[in-house]
Every structure is written in C-alpha cells, then in structure tokens.
Amino acid sequence: MQGAFPVISITFKDAKFSDWASTYAAIKNVIRDEFMRHNELFTSDRLNLVEQDYLSRMQTDELSDVEYTRSLLNLGRMLEKHHQSKVVILIDEYDTPIQQGHSRSFYNEVITFMRNFMSGGLKDNPSLAFGVLTGILRVSKENLFSGLNNPIVNSVLDEKYSKYFGFTVDEVNTMAAYYGQEAKLEELREWYDGYRFGSTEIYNPWSVANYFYNNCQAKPYWTNTSDNEIIREIMISLTPDIAENLFALLQEQTVQASLNMDVIYPRITDGTDTIFSFLLLAGYLKPVSDAVETEFGTFMELALPNKEIHRVYNTEILSWLRGTVDGNVMAGLEKALFLNDGKKLQEFLRKYMITCISCFDGAAEGFYHGMMLGLAAGMSSRYYIRSNRESGEGRFDLVLEPKVHSLPGIIMEFKATKNDAGLSASADEALKQIEDKHYDTDMKDRGIKEIVKYGIAFAGKNVEIANG
C-alpha cells in the first residue's frame, strides 16, 4: 500500500512547554509545517478560492483558533481533492501536549483544542482512508473521540504488532554478532531487556542502538531523554501502600496490582491501580505474569524491567528527597538512626516538618506513615524497607532490615494525635506496642542481633520519639 495514498504525518513530541500559549504556538507550527510539506496544494487547480485563501492565511499565521481546530479536517479534504484519493493520517505522541498540560496546569485548554482537532480529522471524515495514533494512554478515554467509529486499540498487553515496539531477542543477538560483541549479551539483557508486549520479549531500541554506538558502555540512554514527570508526581502524592510497593520494586521484588488501563492524566494518582497501570503503559514496569480477569477487575504481577529503569526510580526518588529535604537534614536523620539517638532523630524530624509540611497535611496517621516511608527511600541501598507486615503477634508500621548484618535493624511504630498534649504518652504507647507485639521476631530469626525500636507520635508539625 506504500505510495497508494497521500499521507498526513504529524508528531507532537516537541510540543512540551510550561504554559498553554507556548504549547499552542508549537502545535500551530507543527500543523503549518505539515501543510507546507504538501506544496503541491499551493499550485493546485482543483482547490476553490476559499481553500486557496485558507492556505494563504495558513502561511502567514492569520488563521483563527477555530480554523486551526479544523486544520486536520481541511488538510485531508484538500489532499483528497488534489490527488483524487482518500488520505492516511499518522499522528505520533498525540498525548505529549496533553501530559504537559496536566503537569503544567493547562489541561483543560489543551484537551479542548485536541478534542476538536482530532475529532475533525478522525471522526466522520469522508476523506479518511484510515488513521494511526501512538501515545502512552488509550485514546478512547481522553474524551477526544467520543463516538469514534470502531477504534482498534493495541496496548502493551496485546499480541498484535507486539514485535514492532522494539528490538526482539533475535534482532539483538544478530546486532551483537554483527559488531562482534556476543560477550556483551548478558549486560545488554540486564540493562535494556525486560519489556514485554503481549507475549513478545522486547529490548529498548533507542538504548540498544546507543549502547553499540558508544562502544558498549552501559548507561541509562533512554531515561536521560525522558523527564520522568510521573515518578515525581507519585512521590508528591506518596501513601503508605504505594510507597511499600514502590520500595519493593526497588529491591527487585514483584508487586500484585489491579489494573485500570483506561486511566487518564488527571486521575494518575487516584490510587494504586491507576498509578501502576500508568507506569506499566509508560514503560516503567513490566508484566511478570499473564493478566488474570476476575469479577472485580484485571490483576497482574509487575516488576521493574531492567537496570536502566531501576536507575530512573532511584534517581527520581533521591532527587525528590533532595528537593524536599535539606541534605544536612537527611544526613542527620540517617546518623541519628544508626546511633540510636532518639533526641537527634526527633530534632531533625521537627526541622523537616516545620520546613516542608503544611499545617493541613498532618491530618492522620496514614500521612505521617507515607512521609516516613518517603524519607526511608534514601536508605534503600543499605536496607530492605518493609511496611505493614506481620511479625510476632501483629503488624508493624515500618521496618528497615539491614542488607548487611553489621548495621542495626530498625523498627518504627507511628501514632497521630490531635494536639501536642498527648504526644509523649502516644510515643510511649507506640514503643510499648513494638515490645508487646514482638515486632522484632522476624529480624531476630534472620540473625540480626542489634535492633533499634522507635515509638513516634505526631501532631501537626510536632513530633515526639520514645526509643529503646
């Protein structure tokens, strides 16, 4: 079918600006460039005067906003009239400006424009032979195509076209043989393999190509080109259950997740199912098992794909911590924990909370639990971070189990009160709960001899610690 149709080819990959005016200007430039690429239209004797005037004003950027929303429809009609053939429309990274609108607070403006622009070209367009769109999220749930006739959506879970999303194992083996680098296949696998589309194992093509180009130096090539905005957004909205799963992934464990493949940008952080569904769709997670369909939804076991993506999580989490926690505070927190210095830990936590937490944030124990899990992320290279797990005769709040037994194990139990008057008693109660429920049982069974215990009570921006 190559050469059988006139083709409209648009990519929105560079429409990434911090405000709607700049983003809209970039979108108009993309549209104008595509019109100019079809220079046969400007001398066509098959277009009427109105269409010729439209093209003239397109060149000088004199079209109104409404006219730009109909530009995809108009370009298709003009191409059909000139070539006497229906058109193919290819749109790459359709949701890049939508994602930017979500993260930069102009979502309503961009979604309104894109809805009208896309619908004009792809819905009830008599000039359209067929269209193909690529993006992270499913097109049908952005409200861009209400009533679109028979859309076929292929995601990371679908078999069709799965081998075209990147390099297959055979292709990477062939490349390694071509460059005489068969000995590097294991390193390639660890760094850039691990993606799965349908049942096909896929390598990241950009990273593999750069790996060979750079004399087989293993680096996070793809992640250096991505702003990883979603990881930062997750960290800002961190909750205990999300944090527990996030840190399990960092420690090369798998997580069981309920999937919502129809997630849209404004609801990315609504809950665990939307967050992990988005991470899967965006390439930050891989399916370890086949999806299990139940009456309650779709469930799947997920993991980090490779070392490259592991680096993203580590970098973004630590970057988030550096942005929200002064470096000296973070170092002080770690030092206080290692030395079992409850007073110092209390001092540094108070400093952090006064600096970084709104008085409205400290509402419930769950908030403080999530905050402490976030702070613990900086210690994930030395500790296994576990939350809400059974040990002894109950479920502890937070445990840091050392990867090297020369370090102390750490157990924390949290309480939240409405005012400062009950802080001391609540901290003592939390510490007593650790002792009474024998939360140290699992670590003792694993041969960890030194175990530090903290009962931590919060009220607003204040904190009290009892330790033993």
Secondary structure, DSSP 8 states (H G I E B T S, - for coil): -TTSS-EEEEE-TT---SSHHHHHHHHHHHHHHHHHH-GGGGG-SSS-HHHHHHHHHHHTT---HHHHHTHHHHHHHHHHHHHTS-EEEEEESTTHHHHHHHHTT-HHHHHHHHHHHHHHHHSS-TTEEEEEE--SS-GGGTTSSTT-SS-----TT--TTGGGSSEEHHHHHHHHHHTT-GGGHHHHHHHH--EEETTEEEE-HHHHHHHHHTTT----TTGGG---HHHHHHHHT--HHHHHHHHHHHTT--EEEEE-TT--GGGTTSSHHHHHHHHHHTTS-EESS--EEETTEEEEEEE---HHHHHHHHHHHHHHHHHHS-HHHHHHHHHHHHTT-HHHHHHHHHHHHHHH--TTT--SHHHHHHHHHHHHGGGTTTEEEEES-EETTEE-SEEEEESSTTS-EEEEEEEE-SSGGGHHHHHHHHHHHHHHTTTTHHHHHTT---EEEEEEEEETTEEEEEE-
